[in-house]
């Protein structure tokens, strides 16, 4: 059974243009309806939920001249890309001085190491949410459109790559928790402490959720 453009249009509850400001409004308004943009030979669909926050995927459905589906692709929404860009530029701002000739790499290595690790975990966290939500939403889309796909063997959560990532991220998360308990909170830095606890908690919960989902 071929999927037509009309079939895909039924996935959309709210018609919106795929623009940065529409996605920004989507993030702040927490409108959980599926939205999309309908063009002549393609349809873009996205759906935010309470879990994927600012890192939800945009699916692009492409059609041939007979309006039959020929391709599905995905990309991160522009607000998610902006947040990652802000993180990268923020890292550069805090590390490098206004006058590059005054930069002391050796003397600045602790803050460079800390910010590098924090940025890496943030990017891994965003990637994890994106991958998880993309697969969940694709499964739902395939079911709604009655598309049969070959089952692929899921990525092993305890592959060498994922083990190396966790050998880096888990100790760093514990370091951040210890930093909160023994340094930041005793110095009354309650707001940064809450932010760090939320960040670490979300990352660990996301990772454990991914592990147990693939086990099942």
KEBA-529027 format. One record per residue: residue number from 1; x, y negated, z of N, C-alpha, C in turn. Coordinates in steps of 0.001 Angstrom, whole numbers. Layout:
num|n.c1|n.c2|n.c3|ca.c1|ca.c2|ca.c3|c.c1|c.c2|c.c3
NUM|X|Y|Z|X|Y|Z|X|Y|Z;
...
END
This chain:
num|n.c1|n.c2|n.c3|ca.c1|ca.c2|ca.c3|c.c1|c.c2|c.c3
1|841|1199|0|0|0|0|875|-1248|0;
2|693|-2097|-1014|1486|-3313|-1102|895|-4418|-233;
3|1792|-5176|394|1367|-6281|1247|1273|-7538|391;
4|163|-8233|493|-61|-9431|-319|124|-10698|527;
5|138|-11804|-167|272|-13089|507|-904|-13338|1451;
6|-2092|-12935|1041|-3276|-13113|1880|-3148|-12333|3190;
7|-2534|-11151|3103|-2329|-10350|4316|-1437|-11087|5307;
8|-360|-11674|4815|591|-12364|5688|-21|-13632|6263;
9|-849|-14303|5483|-1502|-15531|5971|-2341|-15259|7219;
10|-2830|-14036|7366|-3648|-13698|8533|-2834|-13682|9828;
11|-1510|-13652|9705|-655|-13677|10895|-629|-15055|11542;
12|-1013|-16083|10798|-881|-17471|11251|-2179|-17952|11904;
13|-2054|-18420|13134|-3197|-19018|13835|-3217|-20536|13702;
14|-2044|-21125|13521|-1935|-22584|13466|-978|-22961|12326;
15|-1468|-23716|11355|-631|-24127|10230|211|-25344|10618;
16|1543|-25210|10451|2465|-26302|10757|3636|-26252|9789;
17|4228|-27418|9546|5422|-27483|8722|6630|-27009|9537;
18|7550|-26374|8852|8771|-25893|9497|9771|-27046|9592;
19|9552|-27958|10557|10434|-29103|10755|10984|-29087|12175;
20|12083|-29804|12373|12697|-29850|13695|11722|-30383|14738;
21|11022|-31474|14441|10148|-32095|15426|8950|-31217|15763;
22|8452|-30455|14801|7364|-29531|15097|7826|-28413|16023;
23|9054|-27933|15801|9586|-26891|16689|9889|-27466|18071;
24|10361|-28716|18115|10623|-29360|19404|9315|-29501|20192;
25|8255|-29919|19514|6956|-30027|20170|6463|-28655|20619;
26|6742|-27651|19807|6341|-26296|20137|7001|-25833|21436;
27|8286|-26185|21602|9028|-25791|22804|8456|-26470|24040;
28|8164|-27778|23936|7691|-28527|25100|6211|-28271|25402;
29|5414|-28044|24370|3974|-27858|24581|3634|-26451|25053;
30|4572|-25510|24839|4335|-24112|25191|3056|-23576|24539;
31|2853|-23946|23267|1712|-23445|22511|2055|-22031|22044;
32|1391|-21045|22602|1752|-19649|22352|1044|-19040|21147;
33|349|-19872|20381|-278|-19353|19161|771|-19167|18065;
34|571|-18174|17222|1491|-17976|16104|1283|-19097|15085;
35|2384|-19705|14660|2309|-20826|13720|3049|-20471|12442;
36|2787|-21261|11402|3469|-20964|10152|3231|-22007|9084;
37|4071|-21924|8063|3997|-22825|6904|3785|-21979|5657;
38|2787|-22329|4874|2443|-21567|3670|2858|-22350|2431;
39|3757|-21770|1649|4190|-22370|388|3801|-21457|-769;
40|4176|-21848|-1970|3703|-21123|-3146|4192|-19673|-3173;
41|5489|-19485|-2970|6043|-18131|-3061|6686|-17668|-1761;
42|6405|-18351|-673|6956|-17918|612|6085|-18406|1765;
43|6133|-17677|2847|5429|-18045|4074|6416|-17923|5235;
44|6433|-18937|6090|7267|-18899|7291|6358|-18757|8504;
45|6718|-17847|9389|5904|-17575|10577|6798|-17559|11800;
46|6335|-18170|12895|7072|-18106|14162|6086|-18022|15306;
47|6539|-17449|16397|5675|-17252|17554|6509|-17355|18824;
48|6230|-18393|19605|6918|-18563|20878|6110|-17904|21979;
49|6804|-17321|22970|6117|-16818|24150|6871|-17269|25392;
50|6382|-16877|26556|6995|-17337|27806|8398|-16791|27988;
51|8737|-15735|27239|10031|-15100|27415|11096|-15676|26491;
52|10762|-15901|25222|11811|-16284|24270|12143|-17776|24303;
53|11376|-18577|25039|11711|-19993|25300|12072|-20734|24020;
54|13335|-21183|23928|13766|-21986|22774|14481|-21158|21717;
55|14556|-19857|21886|15365|-19036|20979|14517|-18032|20199;
56|13346|-18467|19790|12473|-17581|19024|12872|-17581|17539;
57|12609|-16493|16836|12964|-16407|15417|11901|-17004|14506;
58|12335|-17408|13330|11422|-17802|12243|11534|-16737|11162;
59|10425|-16125|10816|10415|-15103|9768|9976|-15729|8443;
60|10721|-15420|7401|10363|-15910|6065|9941|-14726|5200;
61|8707|-14777|4695|8169|-13746|3809|8208|-14281|2383;
62|8867|-13562|1500|8982|-13998|102|8122|-13108|-791;
63|7500|-13729|-1816|6560|-13021|-2685|6974|-13170|-4144;
64|6568|-12191|-4941|6833|-12281|-6380|5704|-13037|-7074;
65|5731|-13052|-8391|4717|-13806|-9151|3310|-13263|-8951;
66|3212|-11990|-8547|1892|-11381|-8307|1455|-11515|-6844;
67|2215|-12304|-6085|1925|-12527|-4659|2018|-11256|-3818;
68|2942|-10383|-4203|3223|-9199|-3400|4526|-9418|-2634;
69|4545|-8959|-1408|5708|-9161|-540|6916|-8404|-1070;
70|8052|-9105|-1174|9271|-8462|-1667|10429|-8537|-668;
71|10337|-9451|307|11470|-9595|1225|11034|-10286|2513;
72|11618|-9845|3638|11431|-10512|4931|12814|-10833|5492;
73|13023|-12078|5851|14279|-12483|6464|13986|-13285|7724;
74|15004|-13552|8513|14782|-14274|9763|15953|-15201|10043;
75|15700|-16214|10867|16735|-17135|11323|16299|-17751|12644;
76|17253|-18278|13381|16964|-18955|14637|16321|-20308|14355;
77|15352|-20687|15175|14685|-21974|14975|15647|-23137|15237;
78|15394|-24322|14670|16348|-25434|14764|16585|-25954|16178;
79|15614|-25822|17090|15821|-26271|18464|16846|-25379|19163;
80|16754|-24083|18931|17744|-23157|19480|19139|-23458|18960;
81|19231|-23753|17656|20528|-24116|17073|21057|-25404|17705;
82|20154|-26372|17949|20563|-27636|18548|21124|-27421|19953;
83|20476|-26564|20746|20936|-26317|22111|22332|-25696|22123;
84|22577|-24778|21197|23909|-24175|21108|24917|-25228|20671;
85|24535|-26099|19719|25427|-27179|19280|25749|-28144|20409;
86|24733|-28489|21230|24958|-29379|22372|25947|-28746|23342;
87|25821|-27445|23551|26737|-26751|24452|28175|-26828|23947;
88|28351|-26592|22656|29700|-26622|22084|30303|-28015|22174;
89|29534|-29043|21801|30052|-30411|21860|30242|-30867|23307;
90|29368|-30400|24204|29543|-30722|25613|30820|-30123|26161;
91|31133|-28905|25734|32387|-28254|26135|33587|-29082|25671;
92|33558|-29513|24424|34665|-30313|23894|34770|-31655|24612;
93|33625|-32234|24970|33625|-33542|25645|34270|-33444|27026;
94|33934|-32389|27769|34468|-32262|29128|35927|-31820|29149;
95|36349|-31108|28115|37722|-30589|28100|38717|-31616|27578;
96|38377|-32251|26449|39340|-33137|25805|39129|-34591|26236;
97|40214|-35301|26552|40104|-36711|26946|39855|-37596|25736;
98|39535|-38871|26016|39303|-39813|24928|40554|-39999|24083;
99|41705|-39947|24733|42976|-40071|24021|43605|-38683|23904;
100|43546|-38046|22722|44056|-36674|22569|45525|-36528|22947;
101|46299|-37599|22836|47733|-37490|23171|47950|-37274|24664;
102|46932|-37580|25488|47060|-37413|26928|46617|-36022|27394;
103|46186|-35191|26469|45653|-33889|26862|46753|-32972|27377;
104|46533|-32440|28570|47482|-31516|29193|46821|-30141|29263;
105|47167|-29294|28303|46528|-27983|28225|46848|-27136|29449;
106|48123|-27133|29859|48535|-26295|30988|47845|-26750|32274;
107|47800|-28056|32493|47175|-28565|33705|45664|-28425|33706;
108|45071|-28267|32530|43606|-28198|32426|43091|-26778|32244;
109|43958|-25774|32346|43526|-24411|32030|42398|-23886|32920;
110|42301|-24259|34234|41174|-23718|35020|39812|-24172|34500;
111|39671|-25481|34195|38389|-25972|33704|38105|-25448|32298;
112|39162|-25290|31485|38983|-24735|30139|38487|-23298|30232;
113|39093|-22513|31121|38690|-21116|31291|37251|-21019|31791;
114|36911|-21855|32771|35567|-21821|33345|34510|-22182|32300;
115|34733|-23301|31587|33756|-23746|30599|33671|-22777|29424;
116|34800|-22186|29046|34795|-21208|27951|33959|-19997|28332;
117|34148|-19513|29562|33393|-18344|30017|31910|-18674|30125;
118|31596|-19847|30680|30194|-20259|30833|29533|-20389|29463;
119|30232|-21000|28507|29683|-21178|27157|29477|-19841|26469;
120|30428|-18933|26665|30326|-17614|26030|29121|-16848|26545;
121|28899|-16897|27871|27752|-16206|28434|26452|-16824|27936;
122|26417|-18150|27836|25207|-18819|27341|24893|-18376|25914;
123|25911|-18332|25060|25701|-17932|23664|25279|-16466|23583;
124|25905|-15598|24411|25516|-14190|24441|24068|-14037|24923;
125|23704|-14844|25908|22342|-14817|26447|21338|-15215|25367;
126|21637|-16302|24637|20758|-16753|23556|20650|-15686|22467;
127|21779|-15079|22122|21784|-14040|21084|20967|-12830|21540;
128|21079|-12491|22819|20353|-11351|23350|18840|-11576|23271;
129|18403|-12766|23694|16973|-13083|23623|16490|-13035|22179;
130|17293|-13619|21277|16902|-13667|19866|16750|-12253|19288;
131|17741|-11404|19515|17699|-10035|18981|16509|-9260|19537;
132|16307|-9391|20841|15233|-8662|21506|13872|-9090|20972;
133|13662|-10409|20892|12374|-10924|20437|12160|-10673|18947;
134|13236|-10760|18178|13111|-10500|16738|12605|-9075|16496;
135|13191|-8109|17183|12794|-6729|16979|11370|-6485|17468;
136|11030|-7058|18632|9668|-6891|19148|8629|-7461|18191;
137|8902|-8674|17691|7944|-9319|16798|7884|-8620|15448;
138|9025|-8134|14965|9017|-7390|13700|8187|-6119|13820;
139|8348|-5411|14926|7565|-4190|15141|6068|-4500|15115;
140|5695|-5605|15756|4289|-5991|15783|3800|-6395|14394;
141|4635|-7129|13655|4269|-7550|12298|4100|-6337|11383;
142|5035|-5385|11458|4941|-4185|10627|3665|-3403|10935;
143|3305|-3385|12213|2084|-2662|12595|843|-3381|12074;
144|816|-4709|12201|-342|-5475|11731|-488|-5404|10218;
145|638|-5391|9499|594|-5366|8035|618|-3948|7477;
146|674|-2973|8383|701|-1564|7971|1887|-1283|7043;
147|3057|-1767|7463|4281|-1535|6698|5041|-376|7324;
148|5362|611|6510|6137|1738|7008|7614|1488|6736;
149|8417|1639|7770|9860|1446|7629|10578|2666|8173;
150|11756|2904|7623|12567|4001|8134|13103|3638|9507;
151|12951|4558|10439|13432|4296|11789|14949|4351|11815;
152|15523|3252|12290|16977|3190|12413|17376|3555|13831;
153|18521|4195|13932|19016|4516|15270|19372|3228|15989;
154|18766|2982|17160|19037|1724|17868|20493|1609|18277;
155|20948|366|18359|22325|127|18794|22498|637|20210;
156|23567|1385|20438|23814|1935|21761|24209|823|22715;
157|23457|738|23827|23725|-317|24787|25033|-94|25534;
158|25536|1131|25501|26817|1404|26161|27890|1735|25127;
159|27813|1062|23983|28875|1183|22984|30115|476|23506;
160|31254|723|22847|32518|115|23295|32414|-1408|23306;
161|31749|-1965|22281|31617|-3422|22198|30812|-3966|23369;
162|29668|-3336|23656|28817|-3825|24742|29452|-3617|26109;
163|30222|-2555|26257|30922|-2334|27524|31952|-3430|27749;
164|32706|-3781|26697|33708|-4847|26825|33047|-6184|27165;
165|31899|-6453|26539|31180|-7694|26833|30765|-7727|28303;
166|30229|-6605|28799|29777|-6573|30195|30945|-6603|31172;
167|32091|-6059|30785|33275|-6146|31652|33720|-7591|31829;
168|33327|-8441|30894|33637|-9876|30995|32511|-10648|31681;
169|31260|-10396|31256|30162|-11229|31739|29730|-10902|33168;
170|29700|-9631|33550|29219|-9286|34887|30143|-9825|35985;
171|31472|-9632|35882|32342|-10238|36904|32223|-11759|36943;
172|32033|-12390|35773|31906|-13844|35765|30610|-14270|36447;
173|29529|-13508|36239|28275|-13811|36928|28459|-13695|38440;
174|29180|-12665|38872|29450|-12515|40312|30311|-13666|40821;
175|31250|-14106|39990|32076|-15250|40372|31228|-16505|40548;
176|30269|-16734|39641|29398|-17894|39752|28517|-17822|41000;
177|28026|-16622|41314|27224|-16458|42529|28066|-16773|43765;
178|29298|-16242|43785|30192|-16524|44905|30534|-17999|44999;
179|30736|-18630|43846|31020|-20069|43820|29861|-20854|44425;
180|28636|-20425|44106|27455|-21067|44682|27435|-20933|46205;
181|27624|-19692|46679|27457|-19396|48099|28548|-20043|48956;
182|29795|-19991|48470|30916|-20405|49326|31422|-21824|49060;
183|31007|-22426|47929|31540|-23754|47623|30449|-24781|47326;
184|29583|-24484|46375|28618|-25489|45920|27541|-25764|46971;
185|26925|-24710|47518|25871|-24909|48522|26419|-25533|49806;
186|27564|-25062|50350|28107|-25723|51548|28410|-27202|51349;
187|28673|-27627|50113|28924|-29034|49818|27657|-29754|49361;
188|26489|-29129|49633|25176|-29714|49362|24920|-29966|47875;
189|25529|-29145|47041|25247|-29249|45599|24091|-28348|45234;
190|22909|-28667|45779|21764|-27763|45654|21224|-27670|44224;
191|21186|-28782|43523|20644|-28760|42161|21525|-27936|41219;
192|22882|-28165|41203|23724|-27288|40376|23617|-25825|40794;
193|23487|-25588|42108|23390|-24205|42591|22138|-23528|42054;
194|21011|-24245|42082|19763|-23678|41557|19904|-23385|40068;
195|20522|-24326|39325|20725|-24120|37890|21579|-22893|37613;
196|22645|-22708|38387|23522|-21552|38184|22792|-20254|38529;
197|22037|-20252|39634|21290|-19054|40009|20278|-18682|38924;
198|19576|-19678|38380|18599|-19406|37320|19304|-18848|36082;
199|20418|-19476|35710|21164|-19049|34518|21646|-17616|34661;
200|22303|-17320|35796|22832|-15979|36022|21697|-14961|36108;
201|20618|-15330|36828|19490|-14418|36965|18850|-14074|35637;
202|18643|-15078|34796|18035|-14839|33484|18911|-13940|32624;
203|20227|-14172|32677|21129|-13341|31868|21079|-11892|32334;
204|21198|-11665|33649|21228|-10294|34162|19900|-9589|33923;
205|18786|-10290|34141|17474|-9684|33902|17309|-9332|32420;
206|17750|-10238|31534|17644|-9991|30094|18456|-8767|29692;
207|19663|-8674|30223|20538|-7563|29849|19983|-6240|30371;
208|19531|-6222|31616|18968|-4996|32178|17682|-4606|31453;
209|16901|-5601|31064|15669|-5322|30318|15994|-4665|28987;
210|17044|-5150|28322|17462|-4573|27053|17931|-3126|27233;
211|18690|-2875|28308|19208|-1530|28570|18072|-541|28778;
212|17115|-899|29676|16034|22|29987|15067|194|28825;
213|14905|-853|27999|14030|-741|26829|14599|286|25858;
214|15902|240|25617|16516|1168|24666|16596|2574|25237;
215|16601|2703|26566|16588|4031|27165|15264|4720|26924;
216|14194|3887|26951|12861|4445|26731|12575|4679|25260;
END
